[in-house]
Amino acid sequence: MQAKIKYKFLGKLWEDQSSAGWFFISIPKNISKEIRENLQWQEEGWGRMKASASVKEIKWDTAIWFDTKMNTYLLPVKSEIRKKACLKSDDEIIVNISI
């Protein structure tokens, strides 16, 4: 089993206005650049990369997606996670991701 690379950062939850209710946290550009340079080989279709995440002690398996327009990875935050962690749009939260 391969060791996971872990990152911790402060991110802001935002709602994508072009989709039906998707919420994301943008991974900082410096971290995204490091992930892209070192781990891009793990990407699947559409820049998807398996990851696990945690906010406010809530952990879940997910995937991050590379957004070429923003030049950063996006972490989707499902409704179930937002409810458990009492998150709302524009909240700034400490995020942990493992890839």
N, C-alpha and C positions, 0 to 999 in steps of 0.2 A: 504494500500500500504506500502510495506516495504521500509525503508530508504536505500539509496544507500551508499556503502562504496566507498570512493574516494581515489585515489592514484595519485601522481604526481612524475615524474622521468625524467631523461635525458636518452634517448635511441638512438641507432644508427639504421638507416634503412639499411637492407641488403637483397640481393636477394638469394633465395634458388636455388642453382645450380642443384639440383636433380629434380626440377619441372619446369613446363613451365611458367616462368615469375612471380612466386609468390614472393612478398616482405613482409618482416616481421620486427617488432621491438621486440627484446627479452625483456621481463619484468625482471627487476633485480631479482636475486635469492632470496634476503631477502624478497622482496615483494611477489614473487611467493610462497615462503614457507609459508608466513602469509596467503595468499589467500587459498592455498591448505589445511592448517590446520583448517581454520575457515569456508571456504565456499565450500569445495569439494562436499558437499551434493547437491549443485546447478548444478554440472556437468551433462551433458547429455552424449550421446555416444562419444567415442574417446577422452574424456577429454575436451569436448567443454563446455564453460560457457558463457552465454549471458552477454554482457557488452556494454557500450557506451564509446566512445573515442573522444578526441579532440587533434588536433595539429594545431598550428598557427591559432586559432580561427575557424577552420573547425571542425564541430562536426558530428559524425555519429554513428548509432547503428550497432553493430558488435558482434563478439564472440571472446574470447581468447581460445587458445588450449594448453593443457599441453603436452609438448614434453618430453617424458621419457628419451631420449638420452641426452638432454641438461639439464634436471631437472629444467625446467623453463616454464612459459607460454609464448606463442607467440601471438603477435597482428598482424593479417594480415592487410596490407595497400593496398587497391585496387587502380587501375590505376586512377580512377576518383578522389580519395582523393589526390594521389600524384600530379596530375596535378593541382588541385585547390590550393594546398599548396606549389607548386613549389619544390617538394622533389625529390631527386635523391639518388641513392645508396651511402651509407657511410655518409649521412648527419646525424649529431647529432641534435636531436630536443627534446624539452620539450613536454612530453606526459601526458595527463590527462586521467585516466580511471575511470569509475564508474561501480560497480558491484552490 
